[in-house]
Amino acid sequence: MKKPKREVLDVEFDFNFKLFALSTTLRDYQLCYQINKNFLYNLRRVNDIEVNQPKKQVASVHSHFSFCIEELQREIHLITNHSNGSYFLSELKIADYLLKLMGEVSEEEETEILNRLRKIQSVNLVKEIPVDSIRQKNNLIFD
C-alpha cells in the first residue's frame, strides 16, 4: 500500500518595516510619553506580547504600545525588549526597547526619526537594525 504524499505549506512573511533599537533608563510609559510629545503621535498601550522561551520553558510578557497614521498608511509599535530576565529579541540585548515602523519611510524621514529619537532626554542609544540580520524576526510579526 502506498503512503499518501505529504505536502508542506511554506509561508513567507513580509518583513517590510524599519526597526530601531533604543537604550534608555526611562520606563516604558515615560518613553512612550516622550515619543508622543516629540513626534505628535498618540501611542497607546495595547495587548502585551507573549514570547515563548523554549530553553527556559517559560513565556515572557513584553509591554506593547501602538499607533496608526492612516493618511500615511503607517503603524508604529514600541515594544519592551527586557522582561524578567528574558528578551523579546535576545540577539539585541543592548536594546531596552524596539521601535517598529511599518509602511513606507523615505531616507529623509528615517534620518529625521533617528535625530528626534536621539534628542529625547535619557535616550542613550538609537540604532537602526537591519531586519534581515535578525534571527528571531518571526517575533516581530504580530497583530
C-alpha positions in Angstrom: 0.0 0.0 0.0 1.3 3.4 -1.0 1.8 6.1 1.6 -0.1 9.3 0.9 2.0 12.1 -0.5 2.7 14.8 2.1 2.5 18.4 1.1 4.3 21.1 3.0 2.9 24.6 3.3 5.7 27.1 3.1 4.7 30.5 4.5 6.8 33.6 3.9 6.1 36.7 5.9 6.6 40.3 4.7 9.4 41.9 6.8 9.0 45.3 5.1 9.4 47.6 8.0 12.0 49.6 9.8 13.3 48.6 13.2 15.1 50.8 15.7 16.8 49.7 18.9 16.7 52.1 21.8 18.7 52.1 25.0 17.4 54.2 27.9 16.8 54.3 31.6 13.2 55.5 31.0 10.3 53.3 32.0 8.0 52.2 29.1 5.3 54.7 29.8 7.8 57.5 30.2 9.5 56.7 26.8 6.0 56.4 25.2 5.1 59.9 26.6 8.4 61.4 25.3 7.9 59.8 21.8 4.3 61.1 21.7 5.4 64.6 22.7 8.3 64.7 20.2 6.5 63.2 17.2 2.9 64.2 17.9 2.0 60.6 18.0 -0.7 59.0 20.1 1.0 55.7 21.2 -1.3 53.8 23.5 -0.7 50.6 25.4 -2.3 47.6 23.7 -2.2 43.9 24.4 1.1 42.8 25.8 3.1 40.4 23.6 3.9 36.9 24.9 7.0 35.2 23.7 7.8 31.5 24.4 11.2 30.9 25.8 11.8 27.2 25.0 15.2 27.0 26.7 13.8 28.4 29.9 10.4 26.6 29.4 8.5 29.8 30.2 6.9 32.7 28.3 8.0 36.3 28.7 5.5 39.1 28.5 6.5 42.4 26.9 4.6 45.6 27.0 3.4 46.9 23.6 2.3 50.4 22.6 0.9 51.1 19.1 -0.3 54.0 17.0 -1.6 54.1 13.4 -1.3 57.1 11.0 -4.0 56.2 8.4 -3.1 59.0 6.0 0.5 57.7 5.7 -0.6 54.0 6.0 1.9 53.7 8.8 1.9 51.8 12.0 4.2 52.5 14.9 4.9 49.9 17.6 7.0 50.3 20.7 7.9 47.0 22.5 10.0 46.4 25.6 12.9 44.1 24.9 13.6 43.1 28.5 11.1 41.3 30.7 12.1 39.4 33.9 15.4 38.3 32.6 14.1 37.3 29.2 14.3 39.2 25.9 11.9 39.8 23.0 14.9 39.7 20.7 17.7 38.1 22.6 20.3 39.0 20.0 19.7 42.7 20.8 20.5 42.5 24.5 21.8 46.1 24.4 18.3 47.4 23.4 15.8 48.2 26.1 13.1 49.0 23.6 12.3 48.3 20.0 10.5 50.8 17.7 9.0 49.2 14.7 7.7 51.4 11.8 5.5 49.7 9.3 4.8 51.4 6.0 6.9 53.4 3.5 9.6 55.5 5.1 11.9 57.6 3.0 15.6 58.1 3.8 15.0 61.7 4.8 12.2 60.6 7.2 14.3 57.9 8.6 17.1 60.4 9.3 14.7 62.8 10.9 13.2 60.0 13.1 16.7 58.9 14.2 17.7 62.5 15.1 14.5 63.2 17.0 14.8 60.0 19.0 18.4 60.9 19.9 17.2 64.2 21.2 15.0 62.6 23.8 16.4 63.1 27.3 17.8 59.9 28.8 17.9 58.0 25.5 21.5 56.8 25.3 21.5 54.9 22.1 19.3 54.8 18.9 20.3 52.5 16.1 18.6 51.2 13.1 18.6 47.4 12.9 18.5 45.7 9.5 15.6 43.3 9.8 17.3 40.7 7.5 20.1 40.3 10.1 17.7 39.2 12.9 17.4 35.5 13.5 14.2 35.9 15.7 12.4 38.1 13.2 9.2 36.0 13.5 8.7 37.6 16.9 8.2 40.8 15.1 5.1 39.5 13.3 2.1 40.2 15.5 -1.3 41.9 15.3 
